[in-house]
């Protein structure tokens, strides 16, 4: 059986040099398997316990970084000591309280107008739904029937190109999901601010994520710590290492949670 963790263990031992670890963990597709709908991707009691053990260690900080709204993350992961970045870095919960980050505010009226236009265009199709978020919305289309997928993508592309000309929003494309957010919001931009905060100086960051939306963080952290893409090796990414799936991620986190003589 392939030991996916050996290169990571070696890199940590070589580069950590006694510094505290700062774990940045994506949720969907990283900590838990991708589900048909977001509300079906609940953590197991074993995962909650594992995160609790990590967060309780004096030399490890744990921050969950997700496109999900902050309120959803707090409900999913009621673990003492965890920090959170929700809405792709648009919301932060650090040290047990909300923490403001410098992001652009969304134009709610304009956003609603474009959302309604998209609803009208997609009415003939099945298998898609909206997830409203504090600063925008996500269109999920994982369950659009395969025979209608090309037509669906074509219509979505035309709508997207029309909105692009407005230059007031940005698109974050993921696995069968398209998110519309204010400009400047990204996981990488938020983490850049986090690393400047008191209490986060001198850490050794490790970022684990599976999606395109994690690439901004991978780019930011190049040379600073470890960046780990969850998925198949060979996928185009700025990450320096791979783990194949959430199960391997959980094994890796269990290694970090165990007492080590030299990690």
Residue frames relative to the residue before (quaternion, step in Angstrom):
aa qw qx qy qz dx dy dz
X 1.0000 0.0000 0.0000 0.0000 0.00 0.00 0.00
X 0.4988 -0.6809 0.4527 0.2875 3.56 -0.86 0.98
X 0.2751 -0.7368 0.5944 0.1677 3.56 -0.97 0.90
X 0.1812 -0.8262 0.5275 0.0791 3.57 -0.02 1.31
X 0.6809 0.5435 -0.2811 0.4025 3.55 1.17 -0.58
X 0.5040 0.6924 -0.4196 0.3009 3.59 1.15 -0.47
X 0.6782 0.4669 -0.3240 0.4660 3.67 0.82 -0.81
X 0.6406 0.5191 -0.3301 0.4595 3.59 1.06 -0.67
X 0.6403 0.5144 -0.3295 0.4657 3.57 0.94 -0.83
X 0.6594 0.5126 -0.3044 0.4580 3.56 0.96 -0.87
X 0.6674 0.5034 -0.3053 0.4560 3.58 0.93 -0.89
X 0.6429 0.5157 -0.3291 0.4608 3.58 1.00 -0.78
X 0.6702 0.4998 -0.3072 0.4546 3.58 0.86 -0.93
X 0.6870 0.4981 -0.2816 0.4481 3.58 1.01 -0.83
X 0.8208 0.3256 -0.1188 0.4541 3.55 0.85 -0.99
X 0.5633 0.6378 -0.3996 0.3410 3.60 1.09 -0.49
X 0.0444 -0.8620 0.5021 0.0535 3.59 0.99 -0.88
X 0.7484 -0.4468 0.2170 0.4396 3.53 0.87 1.01
X 0.4974 0.6675 -0.4317 0.3474 3.60 1.23 -0.03
X 0.5569 -0.5713 0.4628 0.3864 3.62 -1.16 0.48
X 0.4097 -0.6835 0.5441 0.2624 3.57 -1.15 0.63
X 0.0964 -0.7390 0.6614 0.0852 3.52 -1.18 0.68
X 0.1476 -0.8095 0.5669 0.0385 3.56 -0.36 1.30
X 0.1080 -0.7458 0.6557 0.0466 3.55 -0.83 1.06
X 0.0200 -0.8368 0.5439 -0.0589 3.58 -0.46 1.22
X 0.3290 -0.6935 0.6102 0.1962 3.54 -0.80 1.05
X 0.4413 -0.7088 0.4833 0.2634 3.59 -1.16 0.49
X 0.7936 0.2972 -0.1689 0.5034 3.61 0.23 -1.25
X 0.8179 0.1932 -0.1737 0.5134 3.55 -0.78 1.07
X 0.7162 0.3753 -0.2400 0.5372 3.59 1.29 -0.10
X 0.7642 0.2579 -0.1511 0.5715 3.58 0.66 -1.07
X 0.7877 0.1144 -0.0521 0.6032 3.57 1.07 -0.74
X 0.5852 -0.5742 0.4378 0.3690 3.54 -1.23 0.48
X 0.5700 -0.5720 0.4657 0.3620 3.55 -1.22 0.59
X 0.1835 -0.7802 0.5913 0.0893 3.57 -0.92 0.95
X 0.6750 -0.4934 0.3540 0.4192 3.57 -1.26 0.34
X 0.7724 0.0473 -0.0291 0.6326 3.56 1.12 -0.72
X 0.6297 -0.5857 0.3466 0.3746 3.63 -1.02 0.75
X 0.6700 0.5242 -0.3154 0.4204 3.60 0.96 -0.80
X 0.6318 0.5322 -0.3343 0.4537 3.60 1.27 -0.16
X 0.6236 0.5610 -0.3303 0.4328 3.61 1.25 -0.22
X 0.1113 0.8116 -0.5586 0.1302 3.56 0.42 1.25
X 0.4746 -0.6633 0.4864 0.3133 3.61 -1.06 0.63
X 0.4648 -0.6401 0.5273 0.3102 3.54 -1.22 0.49
X 0.6340 -0.5108 0.4053 0.4158 3.55 -1.27 0.28
X 0.6044 0.5607 -0.3523 0.4430 3.58 1.12 -0.63
X 0.6559 0.4965 -0.3144 0.4738 3.60 0.98 -0.81
X 0.6379 0.5204 -0.3320 0.4605 3.59 0.95 -0.82
X 0.6547 0.5088 -0.3095 0.4656 3.57 0.99 -0.82
X 0.6397 0.5297 -0.3167 0.4581 3.56 1.02 -0.83
X 0.6625 0.4894 -0.3029 0.4795 3.58 0.92 -0.87
X 0.6279 0.5403 -0.3287 0.4536 3.56 1.06 -0.74
X 0.6567 0.5033 -0.3141 0.4656 3.58 0.98 -0.81
X 0.6456 0.5127 -0.3214 0.4659 3.57 1.00 -0.79
X 0.6983 0.4854 -0.2789 0.4459 3.58 0.84 -1.00
X 0.6456 0.5399 -0.3206 0.4346 3.59 1.15 -0.54
X 0.5857 0.5912 -0.3796 0.4042 3.60 1.19 -0.33
X 0.5196 -0.6790 0.4282 0.2926 3.56 -0.91 0.94
X 0.7610 0.3817 -0.2052 0.4828 3.59 1.03 -0.68
X 0.6767 0.4194 -0.3039 0.5233 3.60 1.21 0.45
X 0.1089 -0.7400 0.6598 0.0718 3.55 -1.01 0.92
X 0.1452 -0.7979 0.5824 0.0560 3.59 -1.00 0.82
X 0.0137 0.7920 -0.6082 0.0504 3.56 -0.77 1.10
X 0.2527 -0.7517 0.5928 0.1401 3.57 -0.75 1.08
X 0.1124 -0.8023 0.5863 -0.0057 3.56 -0.74 1.16
X 0.1526 0.8243 -0.5157 0.1768 3.58 -0.38 1.21
X 0.5107 -0.6068 0.5082 0.3357 3.51 -1.31 0.31
X 0.5154 0.6413 -0.4224 0.3804 3.59 1.23 -0.23
X 0.5763 -0.5652 0.4483 0.3841 3.60 -1.16 0.50
X 0.6301 -0.5690 0.3810 0.3661 3.55 -1.12 0.71
X 0.6454 0.5363 -0.3397 0.4248 3.60 0.88 -0.85
X 0.6390 0.5159 -0.3281 0.4668 3.60 1.06 -0.69
X 0.6514 0.5181 -0.3185 0.4538 3.59 0.97 -0.83
X 0.6525 0.5137 -0.3180 0.4574 3.58 0.96 -0.82
X 0.6545 0.4910 -0.3101 0.4842 3.59 1.11 -0.65
X 0.6831 0.5012 -0.2902 0.4449 3.58 0.94 -0.85
X 0.8178 0.2007 -0.0484 0.5373 3.56 0.95 -0.94
X 0.0372 0.8240 -0.5621 0.0609 3.61 0.39 1.21
X 0.2812 0.7706 -0.5029 0.2723 3.54 0.62 1.22
X 0.4443 -0.7038 0.4893 0.2607 3.57 -0.71 1.05
X 0.8012 0.3179 -0.2344 0.4496 3.54 -1.00 0.87
X 0.5567 0.5963 -0.4059 0.4121 3.60 1.22 -0.15
X 0.2175 -0.7100 0.6495 0.1637 3.54 -1.26 0.61
X 0.1876 -0.8051 0.5581 0.0711 3.57 -1.20 0.51
X 0.0814 -0.7021 0.7003 0.0999 3.49 -1.35 0.57
X 0.0723 -0.8123 0.5788 0.0060 3.57 -0.56 1.18
X 0.8077 0.2776 -0.2025 0.4792 3.55 -1.34 0.18
X 0.6495 -0.5497 0.3032 0.4290 3.58 0.94 0.96
X 0.7484 -0.3748 0.2164 0.5026 3.58 1.06 0.67
X 0.5039 0.6566 -0.4270 0.3641 3.58 1.22 0.09
X 0.7622 0.2094 -0.1275 0.5991 3.58 1.29 -0.39
X 0.0674 -0.8044 0.5901 0.0164 3.57 -1.01 0.80
X 0.0662 -0.7519 0.6558 0.0142 3.54 -1.14 0.83
X 0.1011 0.8200 -0.5404 0.1592 3.55 -0.21 1.33
X 0.8456 0.0944 -0.0913 0.5175 3.55 -0.91 0.93
X 0.7124 -0.4836 0.2533 0.4410 3.57 1.10 0.70
X 0.7649 0.2794 -0.1975 0.5458 3.62 1.19 0.20
X 0.6308 -0.5251 0.4081 0.3997 3.56 -1.27 0.37
X 0.1025 -0.7876 0.6064 0.0379 3.54 -1.04 0.80
X 0.3425 -0.7592 0.5093 0.2163 3.63 -0.58 1.06
X 0.1186 -0.7640 0.6307 0.0662 3.54 -1.10 0.79
X 0.5221 -0.6592 0.4372 0.3188 3.61 -1.05 0.70
X 0.2388 0.7539 -0.5761 0.2066 3.58 -0.12 1.29
X 0.5568 -0.5922 0.4670 0.3481 3.52 -1.27 0.44
X 0.4158 -0.6913 0.5315 0.2583 3.57 -1.06 0.75
X 0.4668 -0.6761 0.4964 0.2802 3.54 -1.10 0.70
X 0.3882 -0.6593 0.5898 0.2584 3.54 -1.23 0.61
X 0.2899 -0.8229 0.4600 0.1648 3.57 0.04 1.34
X 0.6614 0.5116 -0.3223 0.4437 3.60 0.93 -0.83
X 0.6702 0.4826 -0.2974 0.4790 3.57 0.94 -0.88
X 0.6288 0.5360 -0.3278 0.4581 3.56 1.02 -0.78
X 0.6565 0.5120 -0.3057 0.4620 3.57 0.95 -0.88
X 0.6282 0.5418 -0.3359 0.4460 3.59 1.02 -0.79
X 0.6988 0.4514 -0.2750 0.4820 3.59 0.88 -0.88
X 0.6025 0.5483 -0.3538 0.4596 3.57 1.09 -0.63
X 0.6659 0.5021 -0.3027 0.4613 3.59 0.93 -0.88
X 0.6092 0.5422 -0.3484 0.4620 3.57 1.08 -0.69
X 0.6705 0.4983 -0.2995 0.4608 3.55 0.95 -0.87
X 0.6016 0.5567 -0.3513 0.4524 3.58 1.02 -0.78
X 0.6683 0.5112 -0.3040 0.4468 3.58 0.87 -0.94
X 0.6844 0.4940 -0.2881 0.4522 3.58 0.98 -0.84
X 0.7518 0.4155 -0.2090 0.4675 3.59 1.06 -0.75
X 0.3615 0.7731 -0.4637 0.2379 3.59 1.25 -0.02
X 0.6754 0.5102 -0.3373 0.4120 3.67 0.86 -0.73
X 0.6845 0.5046 -0.2808 0.4450 3.61 1.20 -0.40
X 0.2717 -0.7195 0.6108 0.1880 3.52 -1.34 0.39
X 0.7253 0.4829 -0.3062 0.3834 3.55 -1.31 0.25
X 0.6643 0.4381 -0.3260 0.5104 3.61 1.19 0.34
X 0.0273 0.7890 -0.6137 0.0098 3.55 -1.24 0.42
X 0.4349 -0.6790 0.5325 0.2574 3.53 -1.31 0.41
X 0.1364 -0.7221 0.6694 0.1091 3.51 -1.28 0.60
X 0.2352 -0.7940 0.5484 0.1158 3.57 -0.35 1.25
X 0.0999 -0.7974 0.5950 0.0085 3.54 -0.98 0.95
X 0.7032 -0.4956 0.2899 0.4194 3.60 -1.19 0.42
X 0.8110 0.2378 -0.1199 0.5209 3.61 1.01 -0.69
X 0.8096 0.0440 -0.0250 0.5847 3.58 1.19 0.21
X 0.3622 -0.7046 0.5389 0.2863 3.55 -1.07 -0.71
X 0.2874 -0.7255 0.5991 0.1795 3.52 -1.33 0.39
X 0.2318 -0.7317 0.6258 0.1390 3.53 -1.09 0.83
X 0.1325 -0.7799 0.6097 0.0487 3.57 -0.65 1.17
X 0.0307 0.8163 -0.5757 0.0350 3.59 -0.87 0.91
X 0.2036 0.8211 -0.5044 0.1730 3.56 1.14 0.67
X 0.7668 0.3817 -0.1904 0.4796 3.58 1.05 -0.74
X 0.3461 0.7060 -0.5350 0.3091 3.60 1.16 0.41
X 0.5070 -0.6682 0.4369 0.3250 3.64 -0.73 0.99
X 0.5984 -0.6184 0.3817 0.3374 3.56 -0.98 0.92
X 0.6627 0.5278 -0.3185 0.4252 3.59 0.99 -0.79
X 0.7266 0.3853 -0.2357 0.5178 3.60 1.24 -0.32
X 0.4272 0.7536 -0.4353 0.2452 3.57 1.28 -0.14
X 0.6630 0.5161 -0.3269 0.4327 3.61 0.85 -0.87
X 0.6656 0.4908 -0.3026 0.4739 3.58 0.93 -0.88
X 0.6241 0.5424 -0.3273 0.4574 3.57 1.03 -0.83
X 0.6819 0.4866 -0.2863 0.4651 3.59 0.85 -0.98
X 0.6320 0.5361 -0.3345 0.4488 3.58 1.00 -0.74
X 0.6697 0.4815 -0.2968 0.4812 3.60 0.91 -0.89
X 0.6439 0.5144 -0.3183 0.4685 3.56 0.99 -0.84
X 0.6450 0.5321 -0.3226 0.4436 3.58 0.98 -0.78
X 0.6499 0.5035 -0.3250 0.4674 3.61 0.97 -0.78
X 0.6443 0.5064 -0.3198 0.4756 3.59 0.98 -0.83
X 0.6496 0.5298 -0.3110 0.4478 3.55 0.96 -0.88
X 0.6581 0.5069 -0.3129 0.4605 3.59 0.98 -0.83
X 0.6203 0.5309 -0.3405 0.4663 3.60 1.06 -0.70
X 0.6867 0.4736 -0.2864 0.4712 3.57 0.91 -0.89
X 0.5846 0.5963 -0.3694 0.4077 3.58 1.07 -0.69
X 0.6347 0.5507 -0.3315 0.4290 3.60 1.02 -0.76
X 0.5884 0.5874 -0.3653 0.4187 3.59 1.18 -0.47
X 0.1732 -0.8325 0.5017 0.1591 3.59 1.19 -0.67
X 0.5358 0.6206 -0.4076 0.4021 3.58 1.10 0.69
X 0.7545 0.2478 -0.1567 0.5872 3.56 1.30 -0.14
X 0.2667 -0.7342 0.5931 0.1950 3.53 -1.30 0.25
X 0.3451 -0.7199 0.5674 0.2017 3.53 -1.29 0.46
X 0.0767 -0.7478 0.6569 0.0585 3.53 -1.10 0.79
X 0.1530 -0.8085 0.5657 0.0537 3.56 -0.43 1.23
X 0.0436 -0.7942 0.6061 0.0007 3.56 -0.91 0.97
X 0.7502 -0.3502 0.2856 0.4828 3.56 -1.20 -0.54
X 0.8082 -0.2082 0.0593 0.5477 3.55 -0.13 1.38
X 0.6461 0.4290 -0.3572 0.5206 3.57 0.99 0.89
X 0.1012 -0.7624 0.6370 0.0530 3.54 -1.12 0.78
X 0.1291 -0.8043 0.5787 0.0380 3.55 -0.73 1.10
X 0.1939 -0.7556 0.6191 0.0906 3.53 -1.11 0.83
X 0.0563 0.8121 -0.5663 0.1293 3.55 -0.59 1.24
X 0.6193 -0.5005 0.4177 0.4375 3.59 -1.25 0.15
X 0.5912 -0.5724 0.4107 0.3927 3.62 -1.13 0.46
X 0.7690 0.3890 -0.2708 0.4289 3.55 -1.14 0.62
X 0.5952 0.5544 -0.3742 0.4455 3.60 1.22 -0.25
X 0.2836 0.7263 -0.5950 0.1949 3.57 -0.83 1.01
X 0.6269 -0.5331 0.4039 0.3997 3.54 -1.23 0.39
X 0.6528 0.5269 -0.3167 0.4427 3.58 0.97 -0.82
X 0.6555 0.5110 -0.3156 0.4579 3.58 0.94 -0.88
X 0.6612 0.5011 -0.3111 0.4635 3.59 0.98 -0.83
X 0.6617 0.5025 -0.3151 0.4587 3.59 0.93 -0.85
X 0.5855 0.5687 -0.3693 0.4443 3.58 1.06 -0.66
X 0.6659 0.4793 -0.2913 0.4919 3.61 1.02 -0.80
X 0.6278 0.5543 -0.3361 0.4308 3.58 0.98 -0.86
X 0.6912 0.5046 -0.2867 0.4307 3.58 0.88 -0.93
X 0.6400 0.5050 -0.3292 0.4765 3.60 1.27 -0.17
X 0.5529 0.6387 -0.3853 0.3714 3.58 1.27 -0.23
X 0.5670 -0.5587 0.4642 0.3884 3.60 -1.16 0.54
X 0.7373 0.3702 -0.2942 0.4825 3.55 -0.98 0.87
X 0.7320 0.3663 -0.2277 0.5273 3.57 1.26 -0.25
X 0.4383 0.6836 -0.4683 0.3483 3.58 1.26 0.17
X 0.8516 0.2338 -0.1422 0.4472 3.56 -1.13 0.64
X 0.4479 0.6862 -0.4650 0.3350 3.59 1.19 0.36
X 0.3503 -0.6703 0.5971 0.2675 3.53 -1.34 0.21
X 0.1921 -0.8376 0.5008 0.1040 3.61 -0.18 1.23
X 0.0614 -0.7488 0.6590 0.0357 3.53 -1.16 0.76
X 0.0782 -0.8092 0.5823 0.0045 3.57 -0.64 1.12
X 0.0597 -0.7828 0.6193 0.0081 3.57 -0.92 1.00
X 0.2216 0.7687 -0.5741 0.1743 3.56 -0.78 1.05
X 0.3604 -0.7790 0.4884 0.1574 3.54 -1.18 0.59
X 0.7446 0.4587 -0.1927 0.4450 3.57 1.17 -0.45
X 0.7003 -0.4463 0.3565 0.4281 3.54 -1.36 0.17
X 0.6447 0.5485 -0.3225 0.4237 3.58 1.05 -0.74
X 0.6235 0.5292 -0.3441 0.4612 3.60 1.26 -0.19
X 0.4997 0.6953 -0.4176 0.3040 3.59 1.21 -0.32
X 0.6064 0.5538 -0.3738 0.4310 3.63 1.02 -0.63
X 0.6502 0.4892 -0.3092 0.4923 3.59 1.10 -0.67
X 0.6138 0.5414 -0.3506 0.4552 3.59 1.01 -0.76
X 0.6601 0.5045 -0.3061 0.4648 3.58 0.92 -0.90
X 0.6592 0.5328 -0.3120 0.4291 3.58 0.87 -0.95
X 0.7775 0.3994 -0.1794 0.4513 3.55 0.85 -1.02
X 0.3614 0.7298 -0.5051 0.2859 3.58 1.22 0.13
X 0.8223 0.2029 -0.1764 0.5015 3.56 -0.81 1.04
X 0.6648 0.5080 -0.3065 0.4539 3.60 1.23 -0.32
X 0.8048 -0.0377 0.0754 0.5875 3.57 1.04 -0.76
X 0.6272 -0.4801 0.4044 0.4611 3.56 -0.98 -0.90
X 0.1037 -0.7678 0.6300 0.0538 3.55 -1.04 0.85
X 0.0941 -0.8315 0.5463 -0.0362 3.54 -0.66 1.18
X 0.2225 -0.7631 0.5983 0.1008 3.54 -0.68 1.16
X 0.2506 -0.7513 0.5933 0.1442 3.56 -0.87 0.98
X 0.5762 0.5393 -0.4178 0.4501 3.54 -0.40 1.28
X 0.7499 -0.4026 0.2833 0.4420 3.54 -1.30 -0.27
X 0.4805 -0.6255 0.5229 0.3232 3.62 -0.98 0.76
X 0.6898 0.4379 -0.3426 0.4637 3.56 -1.02 0.77
X 0.5184 0.6106 -0.4185 0.4281 3.56 1.25 -0.27
X 0.4938 -0.6583 0.4743 0.3127 3.59 -0.92 0.86
X 0.2401 0.7646 -0.5531 0.2275 3.57 -0.61 1.13
X 0.4505 -0.6573 0.5299 0.2903 3.54 -1.30 0.36
X 0.4777 0.6744 -0.4409 0.3502 3.60 1.26 -0.04
X 0.4476 -0.7166 0.4806 0.2348 3.55 -1.16 0.66
X 0.7855 0.1926 -0.0937 0.5806 3.61 1.19 -0.44
X 0.2725 -0.7463 0.5860 0.1594 3.55 -1.37 0.30
X 0.0306 -0.6972 0.7102 0.0923 3.47 -1.40 0.48
X 0.5264 -0.7165 0.3536 0.2908 3.60 -0.80 0.93
X 0.8211 -0.0431 0.1032 0.5597 3.60 0.97 -0.76
X 0.7085 -0.4610 0.3100 0.4353 3.62 -1.24 0.18
X 0.5894 0.5610 -0.3847 0.4358 3.60 1.06 -0.57
X 0.6596 0.4891 -0.3042 0.4829 3.59 0.96 -0.83
X 0.5959 0.5532 -0.3540 0.4621 3.58 1.10 -0.67
X 0.6817 0.4911 -0.2979 0.4531 3.57 0.85 -0.94
X 0.6202 0.5192 -0.3414 0.4788 3.60 1.07 -0.66
X 0.6429 0.5204 -0.3169 0.4641 3.58 0.99 -0.82
X 0.6643 0.4909 -0.3036 0.4749 3.58 0.96 -0.85
X 0.6135 0.5346 -0.3492 0.4646 3.59 1.08 -0.67
X 0.6050 0.5359 -0.3476 0.4754 3.59 1.10 -0.68
X 0.6807 0.4805 -0.2949 0.4677 3.60 0.90 -0.87
X 0.6727 0.5074 -0.3009 0.4466 3.59 1.06 -0.68
X 0.6157 0.5609 -0.3515 0.4274 3.59 1.19 -0.44
X 0.5596 -0.5919 0.4435 0.3738 3.62 -1.07 0.61
X 0.0493 -0.8029 0.5939 -0.0135 3.54 -0.87 1.02
X 0.4840 -0.6532 0.4911 0.3130 3.54 -1.11 0.64
X 0.7988 -0.0159 0.0647 0.5978 3.56 1.00 -0.81
X 0.1069 0.8254 -0.5456 0.0982 3.60 -0.21 1.24
